[in-house]
Amino acid sequence: MKDFRRSITNLQLRLVINWEINVSRVVSVIEVFIEVILGILLIAIGTTLQVELVVLSELLAFAIAAPSAFYIKMPDYNKVRLCFGAEIIGLLGSIIMIVFADTWLNASNAFCDEIFTYSSDSSSESSCKQLMTARYMMVSALSIQITSRFVCSIFIALAIRRYIKTHELSELLKEERKRKRAEALRQREERDRRIKEEKRRDLREKIEKMKKEEEAKLNEKLPSPIIKKV
């Protein structure tokens, strides 16, 4: 009964792990959609090469980090750790990028304020507005990306924790099975030894009985002693 409960617990843990991995995959799909749509919008609106390079580099970083979630097949612990590491690296990269983008955005605002104040060139003002819009969208995209990667990392971390528990439980079950096999082997050896001893004892008793019967037969065949009368 205890083994049955343990097997049920093991199954429940595996189901929870699979659920968490599937959720992380859904989050990754949503992240892909957000990245592609916002990347296209940023490239379409951004009029400078710098904006496009930043967007493309961020998309490349995401392409390296996110798809690892789709290659997880439990209980492959190494792939789970790889996916978790990739998500953490992507999360740190996104944080660095949003700090960079925010600093860049503040500088762009100051630059555009000067253009709006001292310049009457409509094309410069239009380009500046497009640049500010693109950079605001970049900060929004990075914020969404950080949130999704953070959620993904939490689910994968939970999956690793559950996997470790499942692995420990399976190890305990293996040890329990080994102990039971060793106990069964010891009992079988003990039973075999007892049977052999009983057979030897029965054989000795039979031999002793046969000896006594032979002696009795010999005694019957011997002539009785003659007693002389004086």
N, C-alpha and C positions, 0 to 999 in steps of 0.2 A: 504494500500500500504506500509506503514511504517512497519507494522508487517510482511508483506511478505519479505521486504528487510532484516529485522532482522533475519527471519528464514533462508533465503539464507546465510547470514553471519555466522549464527550458523552452518549450514551444511558445509560451506567452512572450518571453523575452525576445525570441526571434521575430515574432509578429510585430512587436513594438519597434524593434530595430528596422525592419523592412518598411514600416509605416513612416518612421522618421526619415529614412533614406528617400522614400518616394516624395515626401514633403519637400526635402531639400532639392530634389529634381524639379518639382513644380516651381519652386522659387527660382531655380536657375533658368527655367524656361521663361518665366516672367521677366527675369533680369535680361535675358537675351533680347526679348521683344523691346524692352525699354531702351536698352543700349542701341539696338539697330535703329529704332525710330528716332531717338534723340540724336544719335550720331548723324543720321541723314539730314535732320533739321539743322544741326549745327554746321555741317559742311555746306548746306544750301544757303544758310544765312550768313555764315562767317565769310568775310571778304578777304581775310589775310591768310597767308600760308601758315602762320603760327597757330591760328585756331585749328586749322585742318590737321596739322601735325600733332597737336595735343590730343585732339579727338581720336585720330588714328592710333596713336600710341596707347591711349586708354582702352580702346577697343581691342588692341593686340594683347594688352595685359589681361583683359577680361577673357579673351579667347584662350589664353594659356591656363587661367585659374579655374573658370567655371565648369567646362565640359567634363572634368574629372569625376564629377558627381554621377555622370551617366555610365561610368564604367565600374561602379561598385557592385560586386556580387558577394553578398555575405556567404560564408564567414571569412572573406579575404581581408584580414586585418591590415595588411600593408597598403592595400588600395584605399581603405578608409582613412588611414593616417596620411596618405598622399593627398587625398582630396581635402582633408582638414588643413594640411599644411599649405596647399594651394589657395584655399579660401582665406587663410590668415594672411598670407603674403599679398593676395589681392586686396584684402581689407586695409592693410597697412599702406599699400600703394595708392588706394583710393583716398585715404586720409591725407597722405602727402600731396596728392594731386589737388585735393580740395583746398588745402592750405595755399598751395601755389596759385590755384585759380582765384582764390579770394584776394590774395595779394595783388595778382594781376588785375583783378576787377577794380580794386581800389585805385590802382595806378591809372587804369583806363578811364575811370570816372573823373579823376583829377585832370587828365589830359583832355577829355571831352568837355569838361567845364570851361577850360581855357579856350577851346575851339568855339564853343557856343557864345562865350563872352566877347572874344576878340576877333572872331572870323565871321565873315558874311558869305562864305562859300557854301552854297547849298549842298553841293556834292560831298564836301568834307563832313558836313553835319549829318547827311544821310548815311555815309559810311560809318561814322562814329556811332550813330544809333544802332545800326546793324551789328557793329562790333560789341556794343554793350549788351544788346539782346542775346547775341550768341554766347557771351560769357556768363550772363545770368542763367541761361539754359544749361551751360556746362556745369555751373555750381549746383543747379537743381538735379541734373543727371547724376553727378557724383554723390549728392546726398542720398538719392534713391538707391544708388549702387551700394553705398556704405551700409544702408539699412538692410538691403536684401542680402548682402554678403554676411552681415552680422547675424541675421536670422539663420542663414545657411550654416554658418559656423557653429551656432548654438545647437542646431539639430544634429550636425555631424558629431559634435562633441558629446552630445547625449547618446548618439549611436555608438560611439567608441566606448563610453562608460557602460552602456548596456552590454556591448560585446564582451568587454572585460569580465563583467559579471557572468555572462553566459559561458565564457571560456573557463572561468574559475569553477562554475557549476559543473561543466562537462568534465573538467579535470577531477573534481570530487567524485563524480559518478564513475569515472574510469578507475580511480583508486578504490572506490567501494566495490566495483566489479572484480578488480584484481584481488581484493581481500576476500571476497566471497569465493572466488575460484580457488585461492590458496586454502581457504578453510574447507571447501568441498574436497580438494585433493588430500588434505591432511586426514579428513574423516574417512575417505575411501582407503587410504593407506592403512589407517588404524583398523578399519573393518577387515581388510585383507589380512593384516597381521594376526588379528584375533581368530579369523577363520583358519589360518594356517596352524596356529597354536592348538585350536580345538581338534583339527585333523591329526596333528602329531600326538596329542593326548589320547585320542580315540585309538590311534594306531598302537601306541604303547600299551593301552589297556587290552587291546586284542591280542597283542604278543604275549603279555603276561598271562592272560586267560588261556591262550594256546599252550604255553609252557606248563601251567598248572594241570591242564587236561592231559598232556603228554606224561607228566610225572605220575598222575593218577593211574593212567593206563599201564605204565611200567610197573608200578607197585602192585597192580592186580595180577600181572603176568608172573611176577616173582613167586617161587614156592614159599609157603608159610614155614617158619622154623619148626623143627621136630624137637619136642621136649621129651627127654629120656626119663623113665621112672626108675628110681633107685630102689 
